[in-house]
Amino acid sequence: MNRRKFIRSAGAAVAGSAVAQNIVFGRELLPAVFASDKKPNIIFILADDLGIGEVSCYGAENYKTPHIDELARGGIRFTHAYTPSLCGPSRACILTGRYAFRTGGTNQDKVGQLKPENETILPKILKSAGYVTTMAGKWSQFPLEPADWGFDEYLRFQGSGQYWNTQKKAKTYTVNGKKTPLLDGEYLPDKMHNFVVDFITRHKEDPFFVYYSLSHIHGDILPTPDSRQDSKVIYADNVTYMDKLVGKLVAELDRLKLREKTMLVFFGDNGTANKYSDQAIIGGRRLVGAKGSMLEGGSLEPMIINWPGTTPAGKVSDAMIDSTDFMATFAEMAGAKLPHDTIIDGRSFNGQICGEKGESRDWVYIQLAGQWYVREKKWKLNQDGKLYDMNKAPFEEILVAADSKDPEAIAARKRLQSALDQLNPAGGILDDGDGSGRHANKTKKKKKQFDRDDENLDEADSAEKNINKKMKHKKKSK
């Protein structure tokens, strides 16, 4: 029996068993029953501030990502995958499988107030099914340490976009509770890669889950180890280096003979930062919106799943994927139980991973601060009752007149309003921020020549100068 048939039969077996069921809006999320040797390793790669306009297999014109493209050629590329348009709220949805009005993670600061006694996140779910878990990279939106949330091992850094020790927050990073200095000439993304490789090498006989939360390509945008000293395309250099790290990880899985045992998921946490959004061109056109917006360019993400022998190669799927879906999907894949006393909003899309027809959901829900919308493939309805025709997305969103007599628009408004009524975000935990979804102290700062997406506004310029000096000195010493 091949893996796809096994997954289908396992799900059918569970349907008649006494395994706990999670009912979400009338749909059942049933964990699959896997034999221990059938559980896949799961590596979830989360790129920072990466939209579809920076990934060449999505048609990006100004950037090349050959290693990520290779994953798409050997797996499934999704064209309708969505997540909230800022780091914290996005990651809260990914890790909890729940919407912001349930968790309270409506803005960057509120995500920092989540508590492990109130929310169960992915590593704890997977550990119950026998997985060993780790995270590497960005963690700053969540409070406490990754271990407090269920990760067995971790390497985390402070803030976002940390690369070299010339940056204030990158002088140290934390490994399993111990602060470690980042030495001169050490590149933090390389340290993260080495940490992940060491973890999967030590646990190659165990089912493992890796939450690999990249530095790239969040600002500060600084030269990479591969950048030429006179490079004028530092941002593109960072996209290239991110892609290189993906390729190196795949090569390590090949070396360890783990490729067919490992499901690789590549996803972005929100759209392109405003400062670079004009260069995120597809087909000669800029996407509408960017990071932090409620437009398509803020929440539409590149998403690729590659699992040799299971995912059909070279498939492009237009299935609607919501970032809360990862929880239910990974739990089902692992044979893990979801919390029985908590509403899980995500729905498993394992059928799509295995190349089956049909979809797990009709719409996605996106919220940032006190704004939200539900989106189908062709229509979008927001909290103010405004309906948008999305047929020209991601380049245009066309507002439909409130008194439109178009029968398709009328039917869409009715469907989507029914979904919002069922969700009832206004009846959940309300946002108490300034409405932007950003950190309160960030919206108060004066942003002179810097883009408002960069969290390290005061040090970016000096950090780059220091790196250039060191690179120049290193070159002379050779």
N, C-alpha and C positions, 0 to 999 in steps of 0.2 A: 504493500500500500504506500503510495507516495505521500509527501508531507501535506499537500493541499487536501487530498481525500481524508487524511488522518484528522486534520483540523476540523473538517466538516463533520466527520463521524463522531469526533469527541464532543463537539457542541451538541449534537443530537443526543448523545448519551446523557449529557448533563440535563437536558430538558426534561428527562423523565426521572431525575434523581432528586435527592433531598437537599441539594446544594442551595445555599441562600440565593435569592433572586433580588435584584434591585430594579424597582419599577420607576421609570423616568418618563413622565408624560405618556403613560400607557404602553411603553415599550420595555422589553426585558433585556437586561444585560446579563448574559449567562457566561460565567467563566468556563473555559474549556478544561476537560480532564486530559492532562498530558502525562504520558509516562515520563519518568525522570530524564531519560536520555533524549526526549523529544523537545524539551524546553529550550527555546533559542536563547543565546546570548543577545542582549539588547544594548546597542550603543546609540544614544540620543545626542546628536551634535547640534547645539544651538548657537547659531551665528548671531552676533550682536549688531543691530542697526543695518541688517542686510535685507534689501528688497529684491523683487524679481529683476529689477533693472540693472543689477550687478552680476547676474548669473547668465552665462552665455547660452546655456541650453534653453533659457526662457526668451532668448532673442536679444539680450543685452548687446549693445553695439560698441560700448566703450571699455568693456572688460572681458577677459578670457578666463574661464574656469574649467580647464580640461579634465581635471580629476573629478570634480563634481559632475561634469557632463558625462563622464564614464559611468558613474553610479546610475545616472538616469538611463543610459543606454542598456545597462544590465538590470534595470528595475523599473519602478513606476514613478513617473513625474506627475504630480498633482497640480492642477491649474486653478483650483478654487479652495485654497487652504487659508484660514483666517485666524487672527489673534488680536487682542487689544494693542493699540498703537504705541504704548510705552512699556519699557522694560519690566517694571515691577508688576503692574496689573497683568501683563502677558504671562510672566513666569508663574504668577499665582494661579492662573487658569490652567496652565500646563501641568503643574505639579499637584494641584488639588482636584482637578477634574470638575471644578465648581465655578459658577459665575460670581462676579464681584459683589452683587447685591446679596449673596448668601454669605460670603466669607468676610465682606467688608473691605476687600482689597481694591477699592475703587480708584485710588491714586497711589503715587510712589510712597508717600509717607504712611498711608494706611496699611500697605502691604507689610511695612516694617513692624506693624502691631499684631500681626497674625501670631497665633500661639499653637504649639504642637498638641496641647491638650484639647484644642477645639477643631483642628484640621489634621487629617491624615494624608500624607503625601506619598508619591510614588515609591520611594525606596522601602518604606515600611510595608506597603502592600505587597511588593515583590519579595521581600524577605520572608514573609509568611509562606511563600511558595518555594522556599529553599534557595533564593538568589542571594549572592553576595553583591554588595552595592558600593559604588564610589561616585564622587563628584569631583570635577576639576574645573577651576576657573572662577567666574563671577558668581558671587553669592550675596552681595551687599544689600539687595532689596529685602531679603528675609532677615529676621532677627535671629539671635543666638548662633550657634555653630551648626554646620550640616549634620554632625553626629547627633545633635539634639532632636533632629527630625528623622533620623533613621538611617543615615548613611554610615556604612562600616568604616570607610576611609575617605579622606578628602584632602584636596589642596585648594585653598581659596585665597583670593587677593581682595584688597580693599577697593571700593568704588568701582568704576568702569573704565575700560580702555587703558589698562595698565600693561606696559611693555618693557621699559628700561628703568634702572634705579635712579636715573636723572629725574624721574617723576616723584613727587613727594610721597604719594601713596604706594609707590612700587618699591620702596627701599626694603620692605620685608613682605613676605607672604606667609601663610599659615598652613602647616601640614599636620593634620591630626592633632590639633591643639597647640602645636609648637611653632613659635615664630621663627622664621628662617630668613636670613639676609639674602637679598638678590645682589650678587656680586657684580662688579664692573664687567661689562662685556657680556653678561648673561641676559638672554632674551626670555622674558617670562613665558610667552607662548610655547617656547621650546621646552621649558621646564615642565609646563603642563602636559605637553605631549609625552615627555619621558615618564612622567608620573602615571599616565594612562597606560602606556606600554608596559611598564613594570607591573601594574595591577593585573592586566589581562594575562600577562605571562605567568604570574604566580597563581592565577585562578583559572587557567585554561581547562582544567578538568571539572570546574564548577559552572553552573549557569550564573552568569553575571549581568549586572545592569550598570552601565556607565552613563552618567549625566555629565556631558562634556560641554561646558558653558564657555565658549570662546571669548577672548579679548577682542578679536577682530570682528567688525571693523569700526568699533566705537571710537570716538575721539578721546584722547589726543591722537591725531593722525601723525605718526612719527616714522622716520626711516626704518625699514626692516633690515635684518642682516644681509639681505640680497639687494638692497637699494644701491644704486650708483650714488657716489658722493654728490654729483650734480643733478640728481634726478628731479625732474619737474612734475612727476606724476606719482607723488608719494601715496596718494589715496589708492591709485591703481596698484601700486606696489603692495599695499596691504591686502587688497583683494587677492592678488596673486599668491601672497604668502599663506593666507588662509586656505586657499585651494591646495597649495603644496602640502600643508599639514594634513588635510583630508587624505591626499594621496599617500602620504607616509604612513598614516594609520591603516589604510587598506593594505599596504604592502606588509605591515607587521602581522595583520590577520592572516594574510597568505602564508607568511613565513611560519606562523604557529599552526597552520592548517585548521584555522577556525572560520574561514569565510562562509562555508555552507552551514555552519552552526550559529552564525551571527546575523541578526537583522540590524542593518544600519539605517538610521533615520536622520536625515538632514533637514533642518528647519531654521527659520529666522524668527527673532523675537519681536520685531516690528519693522516698519518700512524704513527706507533710506532717510538719513538725517537731512534736514532742510538744506543745510549748507552744500550738500552734494547731489541733491535731487534733480537739478537741471542736467546733470550728466548721466542720469539713469534713464537712458533712451532705448526704446524698443521700436523698431520699424520707423525710425525718424521722429518719434513722438515721445513726449514726456508724460509720465503717469500723472494723474490728477491726485493731488495730496501727497503727504510725506509723513514721516514720524510725528506722532503727537496729534494728527488730524483724524477726523472721523470720515475721511474720504478713502477711496480705494487704495491709494498709495501708502496709507498709514498702516493698513491691516492685512493686505494681501501678501502672502509670503511664499517664497520658494519652498517646496517640500518634495523630497525624494526619498523613497524607501527601496532598499536593495537587500535582498536575501536570496542568494543563488540557490536555485532548485525549488524555490517557493514563489517568489514574485515573478510574474511574467516579464520577460526582458523587453525593454523599449516601449512599454505601454505608457500612454498619456491618458490620465483619468480626469474627468471634469466633476467627479463626486464632490459634494460639499463637505469640507472638513473643518471642524471647529477645534480650537486648541484644547478645549476641555476633553476632547475625544481620546487623547493619548492615555489617560488613566484607564478608561474602560478597555481600550484596545490592548494595552500591555498586560493588564490583569487577565484578560481572557486568554491571551497568548501564553501566559505563564501558568495558567490554571490556578490563579489566586482569587480569593474572595474579596469583593468590594465591601466597604463598610455597610452594615445592614441598617444602621440607625441614622444615616446621613443621606440627603439627596445628592446623587451624583448626576451632573448635567450631561456629561459626555456619553457618547454612544460608540460602541466598538465598530471599527471599520475593517475588521479582519477579513471580511469577505472581499473587499477591494484589494487588500494585500495579496490575497490568493488568486486574484484575477477573475473573481466571480462577477456576474452581472447584478444589477440592483444597487441601491444606496442605503446607507444607514440613517440618513437624515435628509430633510427637505430644505432646511434653512440653518444658518448660523446666527449666533447672537454676539454682538460686540458692544462692550461698555467701556467708557472712560469717564471718570468723574460722574457728573450728573447727566451725561449724554449716552444714548444707546440706540441701536437699531437691530432689526432682524433683516437678513438678506437671503433671498433665493437666487437662483442663477440669473434671472432676468429682472428682478425687482428688489427694492430696498425700502423699508418703512422705518422712520425714526421716532423718537420720543415725542416730537411735536406733531405727529400725524402726517409728515411730509413724505410723499411717495416718489421714488426715483426710478426712472427707466434705466436699467443697467446694461442694455444691449451693446453699448459702445464702451463699456468699462474694459480695461482700467484707465482709459484716456478721457472719458466723459461720463458724467452722471447727470441725467436730464430730469429736472423737476417736472412732475406731472401735475397739471392743474387740479385743484381740489374738486372742481365741478366737472372733471373730464367724464365724457360719456362712453369712452372706450371700454368695451365689455371686458377686455383682458386686464386693464388697469383696475377696474371696479372689483373684479374677482381677486386680483392680487392684493388689493388693499384689504379686502375682507379676510383673506387667508392670513396675511401677516399681522393684522390687528388681532385676530383670534390668537395667534402665537404669543403676541405681547401680553394680551389679557391673561393668558394661561401662566406666563412667566411672572407677571406682575412685579417688575423691578421697583416701582415706586413704593411697593409694600414691603420691600426688603430693607437692608442696611443702606442708608442714604449717605452720599458723599458730603463731607463737611469741609472740603478744601476750597481753593479759589476757583475751581471749575476747569482748570487746565489739565489736571491729572498729574502735574509735575510736583517735585519737591517744593515746599513753600519757600525755602531760602533761595532756591534757584530762580523763582519768578521775581524775586525782589532785587536780584543783582542787576547791575548795569552791564549790559552786554555791548561793548564797544565794537571792536572789529571781529569778535568771536561769534560763532553760531550758537544759538541758545541750546542746541542739543548737546554741546560739549560740557560734561560735568566737571572738567578740570580746567576751568577757564583761565585761572591765574598762572598756570605753569606750563601751558603747552608750548609757548614760544621759546622760553628758556630751556626747556627739556630738549627740544629739537636742536638748539644751538649747541648744547653740551654733548649730545650724541654725535653731531657732525664734527665737533672738535676731537672727540675720542676716535672716531673713525679715521679722521685725517692723520692723527698722531699714529694710530696703528699701522696705517698704510706706509707712513714714512719709516717706521721702525723696521718694517720688512725689507 
